[in-house]
Amino acid sequence: MMLSIIVPAHDEESVIAKTVIAANAAGRALGSPYEVIVVDDASADRTGEIARRVGAAVVRIEARQIAAARNAGARAAHGDRLLFIDADTLATRQSVRAAVAALDDGAVAGGATIILDEPVPRYARFLMRVLLFLYRRLHLASGCFLFCTREAFEAVGGFDETLFATEEIYMSRALRRQGRVVMLRETVVTSGRKVRTPSAWEVLGALARLTVTGKRQLRDRSRLGLWYGARHSDPVPGRHREG
């Protein structure tokens, strides 16, 4: 049994080393075969070079799309268990061990409890509590930590490449039709950059538009500036990594 840890990344040279090092540490702690694969998606910086130097296999694609990057990593992976983490997320020994144990126990997929690195605005703390409650109740895994068996992944056809965002929600719903999806109590820390750098109105406005337009907007990258627009500088440099 082998675990493949897959990390999609675009222009993440400032953060990818920490992500890969943490993933390798968590993988080694399992005491069983694992690999870390970074999917360097159209990066214009040294993301791929740095990832390779600190111990990841690197796959280069030119899609500039998160779903396509995740699927490319799965195609390159050798494991029968897949763990997708974002380039701004620390995979801990506890969370990875719990994910593998859940699959051993018969689950087909799952996610973890997500914590944003501080500081984040007050509205973001409230928003995260609401989202985490809904995700847990609906058995939806966050994109920054989603695991599944290869069998279930292939049964649902992978991530939907017609979507440029929230692909993890649709993936979670598809995986639920394959079997039990679990939400772990173990936590992972992901970057709060996406709520630190834009204004509250930008974040809430983007969420409101998604609620109204649904998949129409998700299929148009030009309308998803929060995910694909120009990056802002993190006002708290060095705290964590870019999202």
C-alpha positions, 0 to 999 in steps of 0.5 A: 500500500502506497500513499501519494501526496500531491501538491498543485503549485503555481509560482510558489517558490517562496513557500514550496520548500516548507510544504514539501519538507513537511509532507516528507516528514509526515510520509516518513512517519508512516513507516510505509511507502509514500511519495510527494509529487509537486505539479508545477502548473505554468509557474514563471519562478523556481517552484519546480526547481526548489521542490525537486531540490527538497525531495519531491518528484515534479510534474510540469503542466501548462494548464493554469487550473487547479483541477487539471493540476490535481488530476495530472498529479494523480496520473503521475502517482504510483500510490493506491491512496491519494492525498491532495494538499495545497501549496500553502498547507502543512501536512502534519504527521497526525493528520496524514496518519489519521487519513491513512487509518481512515482508509484502512478502516474502509472509508473511500475519502475524507478531509481534515479540520482546517485552521488559518494561520494568524493573524486573520480579520475577525470576519474571516474567523467567523466565516471559517467557523460557518464554513467548517460547520457546513463542510463537516455536516455535509461531509465536504473535504476542503481542497487544501487536504483531501484524501481518497483511494485511487479506486474511488478517484478513478470511479468518479473520473477525477476532479472536474476540469470544467471548473476553475474553483471549488472543485473539491466540493463537487469532488467530495459529493461525487466521492460520497456516492462511492462510499463513506467520506470522513471528516477528521478531527485532526487539524492542518494549518493553511495560509490566511493570505486569501483573507489577509490581502483582499478586503472583506468586500472583495472576499464576501462579494466573490462568495456572493457572486458564486452563490448567485451564478453557480457553475457558470462563473466557476467555468470562467477563469476571468471571473475568478479574480480571487483565485486567479487574479494578480497576487497581493503581497501578504501584509504579514510576510514570513508567517506562512505561505501564499495561497 
